[in-house]
Amino acid sequence: MEIELTAENFSEKVLQSDIPVLIDFWAEWCPPCRLLSPVVSEIAEERDDLLVCKCNADEQQALCIQFGVTNIPALFLMKDGKLVDASIGYKDKDILLGWIDTVL
């Protein structure tokens, strides 16, 4: 299951999470974001060892600034409240799963 991430719930959902967090920064107008969205949804459904959050870049500009997001889609992996790694742009599911497993 994916969680909608906002500035208001960021601390509770990301910083206080007991498991690693994958944050997907996206926007409705972004074609690569629309391609990546179902991939992220599949990962959210398949991985119970990972909290998957989606952050609308147009609506959550403060979080974009906090993470230095300049291009989307942008995926950020967090563990123990700290940024571990980031991936920019579309990648297929196998590549993303390999990245997640390698980083974590």
Secondary structure, DSSP 8 states (H G I E B T S, - for coil): -EEE--TTTHIIIIIT-SS-EEEEEE-TT-HHHHHHHHHHHHHHHH-TTSEEEEEETTT-HHHHHHHT--SSSEEEEEETTEEEEEEES---HHHHHHHHHHH-
